[in-house]
Amino acid sequence: MQMRLVLLLLLVAPLFAADPDYSGIWRLNAARSELQSMNEPAAVTLRIEHRGVKIHCTALPSEGTTPVSWDYTTDQKEARYKIGDTSRNSRLKWEGDALLVNTLVNARDRSYTVMDRWKISRDGKTLTIRRQVESLSGESEALLVYEKQDR
């Protein structure tokens, strides 16, 4: 009887596991990243506040530039926001413990789709974002590796 209970708990426990918390200040490790095919610069720093289904992001595109902010939700509701001269529509969904972020980007002269897969390492110190960009001119892929900063 006890063995059955233990087996049942082992099978059911993953269903109740909490989603990863992406909160923190994350700094790009360019040496571990693959950025050659990026069509726009990767943020050097990401500040993420993740509470429940809400995710607030602030990115510093490069040292000495103005930060940009936007909000997501993980309940599959569309998030609409602007960054510079582009308007963006994003939807997020969980794939196991990875977060999929699909974004349609519309600029004056072009439109493209960005598909990100966010994954936090087991120790919670590394955020890996695999990015695919599809546009009329083709597809590109990048790998962004961020390391969590101590406050």
N, C-alpha and C positions, 0 to 999 in steps of 0.2 A: 504494500500500500504506500509506504513512504517513498519507495523508488518511483512509483508512478507519479506521485506528486512532484518529485524533483524533476522528472522528465517533462512533465507538463509545464512546470515553471520555466525550464530551459527553452522550451518551444515557444511559450507565450511572451516571455520577458522582452524579446526584441520588438514586439509589436507596441509596447508601451514605453520604449526608450524615447527620451526627449530629443528634439532636433538640436543639432549643434548650435552654439551661440557664436555668432560671427563678431561680436562686440570687441573693440580694441582699436589700437593705432597700429597700422600695418605699414611697413616700409619695404619698397621694392628692392629685391636683391637682383640687380641686373645681370650679375655673373651667372646666376642659376636660371635666369629667364631666357626665353627665345623670342626676341623682339624684332627680328629682321623684317618680317612681313607686316608689321603694324602699319595701318594707314593713318593713325593718329598717335601722338605720344602717350605712353602709359603713365598713369599717375605715379609720382614718386612716393607719395604718402596717401593712404586711405584711412579715414577715421570712420568706423562703423559703430552705430548704436543699434543693437538688435534687441527689441523687447516684444515678446509675443509674436504676432504676425507682422509687426512693423519693423522696417529696416531703414534707418536714416544714414546716408552716406555723404561724406565730405571728402573731396579729392583735391590734392594739391598737384596740378599737372607738372610743374617743375619748380625748382627753388626760385623764390622771388616773384612768383605769379599769384594771382588772386585765386583762392579756393573756390570750387563749385560744389553745390549741394543738390541732392535729390532724395526722394523717398520711394521705397518699394513696399509691397506687402506680399507675404507668402501665401495668401489665401486665393491666389489665381485671379485677383482683380487687377485690371489694367492700371498701370501707373503712367501718367502723362507729365512730362517735364521738359524744360529747355536747358540746353548747355550751349552757351555761345549762340551761334546762329542756327543751331539744329534743334528741331523738335524731336522728342523721343517718346515712344510708347513701349512699355515693358510689361511682361508677365513673368512671374516666377512660379516654379513648382519644385517640389521635392522629388528626388530620385534616390531613394534610400537616405543616406546621410549627406548626399551632395545636393546643392541648390542649383537648379537650371534657371538662367536668366536669359530670356529671349527678348531682344529689343529691335524695333523698327526705327531707323534713323532717317529723318527727312531734312535735307539741307536745300538751299536754293538751287544748286546745280546737280545734285545727286541724291539718291536714296540707296540705303543698303540695310542688311540685317546683321546684327551681332548676336551670336549665340555663345554664352559663357556657361561654364560648369565650375562652380565654386566648391572647393573641398578643403576642409581643415584637417591637418595631420592629427594623429592619435594623441600626441602630447599637447596639442592646441597652440603650438608655436609657429606653424607655417600655414599660410593660406595660399593655395594653388588655384589659379584661374586659367582654365584652358579656353581659349577664345577662337571661334571660327567667324569669319566675316564673309558674307556673300553679297556680291554686287554685280551689276551688269558687266563689269570688266573682269570678273572671275571670283575665285575663292582664295582666302588666305587663312593661315593658322598661326597662333602665337601661344606662348606659355608665359604666364606672369607668376612669379614666385614672390610672395610677400612674407616678411618675418615680423612677428608680433613684438612691439616695443614695450619695454617696461615704462610705467608712468613716471 
